Amino acid sequence: MIPKCIFFSLKRGCLIRPELPFLILMMVLTVTPSLFCQKTKDDDKDGRRSLAEFKNRRQLNGHTFIPSRGVDQPFIDGWLRGMTGGAFASGLKVPILDLYRNQEGVGDGKVTALVLDAEYQHRFNDWLAVRIGLTGAARAGTNQISVLAQGITAQYGFNLGATVKIFQSQKTALSAAGDLRFNNVYAYNVIRFVSNVVNYGLGEDNRLLEKGMTNTYVAGLRFAYAPSKWFGFVALAEGGIGTPFLKTQDNSGVVAFAVSGECDLGAGTKVPLGFQVFLRWENFTDLYPEIADTILRTGLVIGYTGVANFYAGIEIGYASFSVRGDAVAVAEDSGLNTLAIGLVMRHYF
């Protein structure tokens, strides 16, 4: 009997199961924002819409803030965002086991991931905005030992959230935000399956494909400050509850802190580029839910700011994961380092 796969059918070589329409929808939503960057009757001679109509909702003291996925902003605005990106992970130490689960050594594992993300936020009034998003990700080992130990993992899910304005002045903005994130995870682990077959036989509890969910429920504060039209700073703090993928792992508290600094060259020159650096620490991750314990992430964002109602940027991030003590098929002293790059497009309403 040939097992079903979340990506491909070994018999037909084509996409199967309900993930097909989901992935198609993700691809459509990812590129949709670029279609909105067109001239309308309200555009000026340069093809730009008025700053008062589109930029003032994320503008403080003449500085227009640069959006990024590293640090969420406190502004009450409406937008449609699409993101596609990839990540390469190294430094994962995988124990080399025989069929009887006796360790014979340690090997270096390498993992590659692909992520698609789309989110829509609707602005109801000056103090409330709600959002809904879709996420799809796939992760696979890229050398023999990581394929056997970590196999192939795929996930898709959605999130619901809201932002409420608390205070805003000429230079500062403070908001409260909450998000509910739900992810379905599918994981194939070859070596664990074969080992269990040898030791316990092929029973109902011994599956090649493991299914589960990682859910997070968080709330917190978001703050922005602009000392001048050139520079801006954003900070975030949130906490909540997370449910891990493996049933053997208990629910845990979720804590995240993030800060960013940025410069918009377009504020005083003819160069329509903005630059942002950010630092983020959190103790729960959706991409490696059964492996990672905490994550420290740094990033650089380079964005085009020449069109008032449209943003496009490249996000480059480096992350260092600490591995869970009860992680399966991972050595106790293992770490995990990832380098990621993503293209983000956002249309503002």
N, C-alpha and C positions, 0 to 999 in steps of 0.2 A: 504494500500500500504506500503510495507516494503522499507525504504530508503536504497540506496546503501551506502556502506562504503568503505573507501579507503583501509582498511585492509582485512575485511572478509565479505562475503555474509551471511546474516542471514539464508538464505534458504539452501545454500550448504555448508557453513563453510569452504570455500576455498578462496584463493587469487583471486582477480578479477581485471579488468581494466588494463591499461598499466603499473601499478606500478610493476607487477610481473616480467617481464623481466628486469626492472630497478633494482629491489632488487637483483635478481640473478646476474646481472652484477656487482653490488657493492660488493657482497660477494666474487665473483671470483677475482676481482681486489684487495680486501683487503688482501687475502692470497697469491696472486701471488708472491710478492717479496721474500718470503721464499723459493720458488722453484729455485731461482737463486743462492742460496748459496751452490754451488757444486764445486768440484774440476775440473779443466781443465788442459790442457797441459801446461799452463803458471803458474800454481800454484807451490809454493815451497814445501818443504817436510812437512811443517806444515799445508798445505792446504790453505795458504794465498797467495793472489796475491801481487805483488810488491807495496810498498807504493808510489813509484814515479808515478805509473800508475793510482792509484785510490784515494789516500789520499791528494795529493798535492793541489788539487783544492779547498779543504776546510781546508787547513792547513796554519797557519801563525806562524813563529818563532818556528817551530817544534811542535806546538800544533794543534791537529786535533779537530775541533769543533764538538760538540754534537748537532745534529738537534733536534728541538722540534716545536710543533705547537704554542707555546706561543710567541716565538720571531723568525720571519723569518730571514734567514741569507743572506748576500750579495754575496755569492759565485756563480760563473758561472760554474755550473756542471750539469750533467745529472743524473736523478734518477727516480725510480718508487716507490711510497710510498703507503702503505695501513694502515688504522687505523680502529679499532673498539673499542667502549667504551660505557660507560653508566654514568648516572648522577642521583643523588638524590637531590631534592630540598625541602626545608622546610622554615618555617617562613612566608609563604604567608597567609595573612589575607583576608578571603573571607567574604563579607557581606551576612548574612542570610536574604533572601527576601521571601515575600509571592508572590502569583501569581499576585498581583497588584503592584509589585516592591516596596513595603514598607519594609524598613529594620527593622528586628526584633532582630538582634544581629550580632556577628562576630564569625567566626569559623576559625580554623587553617587548611590550605590546604597543602597537600603534593603531589609532582609531581615527576615522574620518567621519564627519557629520555634515548633513545638508539640512538647512532650515528654511521654511517658507512661513511668512507671517503677514497677516492683514488685520487691520483694525479700523473701526469707524467710530467717531465720537460726535455726538449731537449736542449742540448748545441750546438749551431751552430758554435761558435768560442770562442776566449778568452774573448770577451766582451759582448756577447749576449746569453741569454737563454730564451726560452718561455715555458709555461706550460699550461696544461689543467687538470681540476679536476672534479670529481663527488662527490656529497654529498647526503646522505639520513639520515633523522632523524625522530623519532617518540616520542611524549610526551603525557603522560596520567596522570590523577589524580589517586592517590592510596588510597584515602579514600573517603567517600560518598560525603562530601561537595565539595571537589576539582573536583570530577568527574562531579557533577552537574554544578559547576560554570565554570570550565576550560575545561571540556569535554576531547576530544581526538584531538590532533593536529599532523599532519604529514607533512613533506616537503621533497622535493627532488629538486636538481638543479645542476648547473655546474658553473665553473669559468674559465676565461681565464686571463693569466697574462704574464708579461715579466720582466726580470731583465737586466739592462745595467750597466756594470762596469764603474765607474768614475775614481777610483784610487786604486792602491794596491801596498804596499811595504812589507818589510819583516815582520812587526808587525801589519800593519793595512790594512783594506780593506773598501772601500766605494762604494756603488752602488745605483742606482735609480731603483725603481720598481713601476709597476702599475698593478692593478687587477680589473677585471669586474666580479661580482658575481651575479648570477640570481637564485632565489629560488621560487618554486611554493609551496604555503602553503594551506593546507586543515584543517579546524577547525570545530569541532562539539561542540556546546554549548547547552546543554539540557535545562537548566533553562531559558535562554534567549528566546529560541524557544517557550517553553510552555507559558511563560509570554506574548509573543507577540500574540500567538494564542488566549489567553484569552481576551486580550485587543483590538486586531485589526483583529482577524480572520486569517484564513489560506490563505494568498494571495501570489502572486508571489514574493513579496519583503521579505516575511518572510520565511527564509530557515533554516533548521536544519544544513545543511552543508554550510559553508562560504569558498569561494575560493579567493585567492589573491596571490600577489607576493611581495617579499622583494628583492630589487636590491640595490647593492652598487657599486659605481665607485670611486676607491681610487688610490692615487699615493703618493709616499713618498721616504724617504731615509733609507738605512740600513747600519750599521757600525759595524765592528768587530775589536777587538784589542786583541793581545796575548802578554803579557809581558814576558812569558816564555813558555816552552813546557808543563808545568803543568796546567796553568790557561788561561782562555779566557773570554772575555766579548763581548756582542752583544747588540746593541741598535737599536731601530726602531721608526720612526715618520712618520705618514701618515695622509692624509686628503682627503675628497671628499664629495660625495653626496649619501644619502640613501633614498630609498622609502619605507615607512612602510607598514605593511600588511593591516591595517584598512584604508578604504577610508576616514574616518573622520579625519585621522591624516595627516598632511602636510609633504612634503619632508623636510629633515633636513640635516644639515651639519654633516659629519662623521669625527671624530678625534680619533686617537689611538696613544698611546705611550707605549713602552715596553722596558725592559732592563733585561739582564740575566748575571749571572756569573757561571762559571763552572770549574771543575777540572777533568782531565783525569788521573786516576791512572796508566793506561797502558803506559803512556809516560816514566815512570822510574821504574816501577815494573812489576811483572809478573801477576798482577791482572787486567784482561781486562774489567774494569768497569769505567764509567764516571758518574759524578753527576753534575746536573745543577739545579739552582733555578732561577725563573723568576717572574717578576711583570709586569702586563699589565693593562692599563686603556683604556677604549673606551666608546663611547656614543651611540653605535648602536650594537645590537646583533641579529644574525639570529635565534638562538634557541628559544628565547622568544620575538619575534618582536612586539607582541601586548601588552606586559606587561612591559618589562624592558625599562628603560630610559638610565642609565649608568651602567657600570660594572667594578669592580675592581677585578682582578684575580691574584692569586699567585699560584705557582706550583713547584713541585719537579719532576725532570726527572732522572731516573736511566737507563743507557744504556750499552749494551754489545758492546765493541769496539775491540774485538779480531780478527775480520775478516775484511780485508781491504775494500772489496767491498760490505759489507753487514752490516746493523745496525739494532738492535732490542732494543726497550726500553719500559719502563713503565712510563706513565705520570700521576701524581696525582695532581689534582688541586682543589683549593677552591675559590669560587667566591661569591662576594656580589653584588647584583643588587639593584639599586634604581628603584622603580616602577613608571611608567608614571602617571602623574596627571589625564590623561583622559583614563586610562586603564579601560576596561569593566570588571565587576564582580570581582573587587579587591578593598579592603578598602583603603581609602585615606592615612592612616598612615602605609600601609603594606610595608614589605621588602621581599627579596627573597635571600636565601643563598643556594648554591649548592656545593656538593662534587662530583667530577668526577674522573674517572680512565679510562685510555685507553691503549691499546697495539698498538705500532707503529712499523712497519717494513719498511725498505728502502733498495733498491738495487741500487748501483751506477754503472754507465756505464763508 
